Amino acid sequence: MLERFRQFWTNIFKPISHLLMKWGVSPDTVTMVGTAGVVAGALVFFPRGQLLIGVLVITAFVFSDLVDGYMARTLGTSSRWGAFLDSTLDRLGDAAIFAGLAVYFFGRGDDDLLAYVALWALVMGSVTSYARAKAESLGMQAKGGIAERADRLVAVLAMTGLSDIFDLPVLLTIVLWAVAVASTVTVVQRMVLVRRQALSDPTVPG
């Protein structure tokens, strides 16, 4: 759903992208620095209970995903390595966000059940991405579902920030349960989609 806004935000960050290119910064460097910022924001601030600060730091760096892609296309350096690096580090950043929340709930948040829910959302998010990648490696498609990456990320970050601003931890509880369930449903949806394609084309390797 939120992918439709990708071009809008890409246009917003074009001046920064051109400045970085002028300075000779490579898209891969932007990718790595952006991921490092997301991981640091999640694993440094979330476990301390500084949820809003963590969200702000993560948000500042998460837009690097748009910047590096635009830079690579503009410079004509788009490559399979760049796509692989970007996708792999995206998974690392996403995992850090849910892991940071889990550590918070195991500690200061004092809610073991919600910590396990956050970990389940982490696992299902990773499986969602793996299902798509594996399907595409077999010549099939597994994109879609009720909870794509951008939707999960924006929902968790927005509700985490609001829960801290308004001191309403129930917002974080609701969004973690919702993301965990929606991610699980998305995995099932992608499995069903791939099974249908496999059954309709017996030449697809098993």
Rosetta blueprint (number, residue, H / E / L):
1 M L
2 L H
3 E H
4 R H
5 F H
6 R H
7 Q H
8 F H
9 W H
10 T H
11 N H
12 I H
13 F L
14 K H
15 P H
16 I H
17 S H
18 H H
19 L H
20 L H
21 M H
22 K H
23 W L
24 G L
25 V L
26 S L
27 P H
28 D H
29 T H
30 V H
31 T H
32 M H
33 V H
34 G H
35 T H
36 A H
37 G H
38 V H
39 V H
40 A H
41 G H
42 A H
43 L H
44 V H
45 F H
46 F H
47 P H
48 R H
49 G L
50 Q L
51 L H
52 L H
53 I H
54 G H
55 V H
56 L H
57 V H
58 I H
59 T H
60 A H
61 F H
62 V H
63 F L
64 S H
65 D H
66 L H
67 V H
68 D H
69 G H
70 Y H
71 M H
72 A H
73 R H
74 T H
75 L H
76 G L
77 T L
78 S L
79 S L
80 R H
81 W H
82 G H
83 A H
84 F H
85 L H
86 D H
87 S H
88 T H
89 L H
90 D H
91 R H
92 L H
93 G H
94 D H
95 A H
96 A H
97 I H
98 F H
99 A H
100 G H
101 L H
102 A H
103 V H
104 Y H
105 F H
106 F H
107 G L
108 R L
109 G L
110 D L
111 D L
112 D H
113 L H
114 L H
115 A H
116 Y H
117 V H
118 A H
119 L H
120 W H
121 A H
122 L H
123 V H
124 M H
125 G H
126 S H
127 V H
128 T H
129 S H
130 Y H
131 A H
132 R H
133 A H
134 K H
135 A H
136 E H
137 S H
138 L L
139 G L
140 M L
141 Q L
142 A L
143 K L
144 G L
145 G L
146 I L
147 A L
148 E L
149 R H
150 A H
151 D H
152 R H
153 L H
154 V H
155 A H
156 V H
157 L H
158 A H
159 M H
160 T H
161 G H
162 L H
163 S H
164 D H
165 I H
166 F L
167 D L
168 L L
169 P H
170 V H
171 L H
172 L H
173 T H
174 I H
175 V H
176 L H
177 W H
178 A H
179 V H
180 A H
181 V H
182 A H
183 S H
184 T H
185 V H
186 T H
187 V H
188 V H
189 Q H
190 R H
191 M H
192 V H
193 L H
194 V H
195 R H
196 R H
197 Q H
198 A H
199 L H
200 S H
201 D L
202 P L
203 T L
204 V L
205 P L
206 G L
